[in-house]
Amino acid sequence: MFTGIIESLGKIDRIVTDQTNKHFCINSPISHELKVDQSVSHNGVCLTVTKVEGDRHWVTAVDETLKKTTLGNWNEGNLVNLERCMIANGRFDGHIVQGHVDQLGVCKNVQEVGGSWLYDFEYDPSSRNVTVEKGSVCIDGVSLTCFNSSSHAFRVTIIPYTFEHTSFKSLKPGDSVNLEFDIIGKYVKRLLGQ
């Protein structure tokens, strides 16, 4: 389980294709602290560390993950939001994040306003995922509060710290993002039969 509070940015150093899988080599300030078999969120996708080499670690994405997330479009040099799973005695600073992407969204607009940034996102409503006004949503692994919520769109505000320390600084209109909707909302919706 994760919280959506990004620990570090990583950079994709190398990508190796192996049949339908892709192996990603990530260079980051926390790579040397990781261990093989550890679960780490990479842009909101829970992946298992397969190898650690100093300041670089390797993870593998299978075909299903490549098709359902943005990982299939990753390139060498891309920035990646990293978060290790929550420790049992840690603070719950974000919200409950599983690292299981529900669907892709698209950044429609980015606007700087008074030192912060407004980002508008749209997603396919046929999936029947929902956001609620002032509710939580996870975008590329980042726990955020959404507003201007509708059946297929929402807006978030990014403060300068988050802008500087996550991949939001390189996100532009037209880019796809990994969306994980609030787990509590998903269970409530299921219980109501919707």
C-alpha positions in Angstrom: 0.0 0.0 0.0 1.2 3.5 -0.8 0.1 7.0 0.2 0.7 9.0 -3.0 3.5 11.1 -1.3 6.4 11.0 -3.8 9.8 10.3 -2.2 12.0 10.9 -5.2 12.1 11.4 -8.9 13.9 8.8 -11.0 15.1 8.9 -14.5 14.8 6.1 -17.0 18.4 5.2 -18.0 17.7 2.1 -20.1 14.8 0.1 -21.5 15.3 -3.6 -22.6 12.5 -5.3 -24.5 12.2 -9.1 -23.8 9.4 -10.7 -25.8 6.2 -9.0 -24.5 7.9 -7.6 -21.3 9.9 -4.5 -20.8 12.7 -4.1 -18.3 13.3 -0.6 -17.0 16.5 0.7 -15.4 15.8 3.6 -13.2 18.4 6.0 -11.8 17.3 7.7 -8.5 18.5 8.9 -5.1 16.7 6.1 -3.4 17.7 3.2 -5.7 20.7 2.2 -3.5 18.3 1.8 -0.5 16.0 -0.6 -2.4 16.2 -4.4 -2.3 15.2 -7.1 -4.7 11.5 -8.2 -4.3 10.6 -4.8 -2.8 7.4 -3.1 -4.1 7.9 0.4 -5.4 5.3 2.7 -7.1 6.6 4.0 -10.4 4.2 6.8 -11.6 1.5 5.1 -9.7 2.2 1.5 -10.9 3.3 -1.0 -8.3 6.4 -2.8 -9.7 8.8 -5.3 -8.1 12.5 -4.4 -7.9 14.4 -7.2 -9.7 18.0 -5.9 -9.5 19.9 -3.1 -7.7 23.1 -1.6 -9.1 24.3 1.3 -7.0 22.2 4.3 -7.8 20.1 2.3 -10.3 17.4 -0.3 -9.9 15.5 -2.5 -12.4 11.8 -3.4 -12.6 9.9 -5.4 -15.2 6.5 -4.6 -16.7 4.4 -7.3 -18.3 2.3 -6.9 -21.5 -0.9 -6.2 -19.5 0.7 -3.4 -17.5 2.3 -1.9 -20.7 -1.2 -1.9 -22.4 -3.2 -0.5 -19.5 -0.8 2.2 -18.2 1.6 4.8 -19.6 4.6 2.5 -19.1 4.2 1.3 -22.7 5.1 4.8 -23.9 8.1 5.4 -21.5 11.3 6.4 -23.1 14.9 6.7 -21.9 15.3 10.0 -20.1 11.7 10.2 -18.9 11.2 11.3 -15.3 9.4 8.8 -13.0 7.6 9.5 -9.6 8.9 7.0 -7.0 7.4 5.9 -3.7 8.2 3.0 -1.5 5.3 1.2 0.2 4.1 2.6 3.5 5.7 1.2 6.6 3.3 0.2 9.4 4.4 2.9 11.8 4.5 5.7 9.2 2.3 8.8 8.9 -0.6 8.6 6.4 0.1 11.9 4.7 -1.8 11.2 1.4 -4.6 8.7 0.9 -4.9 5.0 0.4 -3.2 4.2 -2.9 -2.8 0.6 -4.1 -0.6 1.1 -7.1 -3.2 -0.4 -9.3 -4.0 1.9 -12.2 -7.7 2.1 -13.0 -7.4 3.8 -16.4 -5.5 6.4 -18.3 -6.4 10.1 -18.3 -5.3 12.9 -20.6 -4.0 16.3 -19.5 -6.1 18.9 -21.3 -4.8 22.1 -20.0 -2.0 23.5 -17.8 -2.3 27.1 -16.4 0.1 28.9 -14.1 -1.9 31.0 -11.6 -0.2 33.1 -9.0 2.7 30.8 -8.4 0.8 27.5 -8.5 -0.4 25.5 -11.5 -3.9 24.3 -12.5 -4.1 21.0 -14.4 -7.3 19.8 -16.1 -7.7 16.1 -16.9 -10.3 14.1 -18.8 -11.0 10.4 -18.8 -13.3 7.9 -20.6 -16.6 7.9 -18.5 -17.6 4.5 -19.9 -15.3 2.9 -17.2 -17.7 4.4 -14.7 -14.9 5.6 -12.4 -15.8 8.6 -10.3 -14.3 11.6 -8.6 -16.1 13.7 -6.1 -15.6 17.4 -5.3 -12.7 17.8 -2.8 -12.1 14.0 -3.0 -8.8 12.2 -3.5 -7.4 11.0 -6.8 -3.9 9.6 -7.6 -2.3 10.9 -10.8 1.0 9.3 -11.8 1.4 8.2 -8.2 0.7 11.6 -6.7 -2.1 11.9 -4.1 -4.1 15.0 -5.0 -7.4 16.7 -4.2 -9.7 17.2 -7.2 -12.3 19.9 -7.9 -14.5 20.9 -10.8 -15.4 17.2 -10.8 -17.7 15.9 -13.5 -18.5 12.4 -14.9 -15.4 12.6 -17.1 -13.1 15.4 -16.0 -11.6 17.1 -13.0 -9.0 19.8 -12.0 -6.2 19.8 -9.5 -3.9 22.5 -8.2 -0.2 21.8 -8.0 1.8 23.8 -5.4 5.4 24.8 -6.3 7.0 22.1 -4.1 5.0 19.3 -5.8 5.7 20.9 -9.2 9.4 20.9 -8.6 9.7 17.5 -7.0 7.5 15.4 -9.3 7.1 14.7 -13.0 4.3 17.4 -13.1 7.0 19.8 -14.2 7.3 18.0 -17.5 3.6 17.2 -18.0 1.9 19.1 -20.9 -1.5 19.1 -22.6 -2.1 15.9 -24.6 0.1 13.8 -22.3 -1.5 10.6 -20.9 -1.4 9.9 -17.1 -2.1 6.9 -14.9 -5.2 7.4 -12.8 -6.1 5.5 -9.6 -9.5 6.6 -8.2 -10.2 6.6 -4.5 -10.6 3.1 -3.1 -13.3 4.1 -0.6 -15.3 5.6 -3.4 -14.9 2.5 -5.5 -16.2 0.3 -2.7 -19.1 2.6 -1.9 -20.1 2.6 -5.6 -20.0 -1.2 -5.7 -22.1 -1.5 -2.5 -24.7 0.8 -4.1 -24.8 -1.4 -7.2 -23.6 1.3 -9.5 
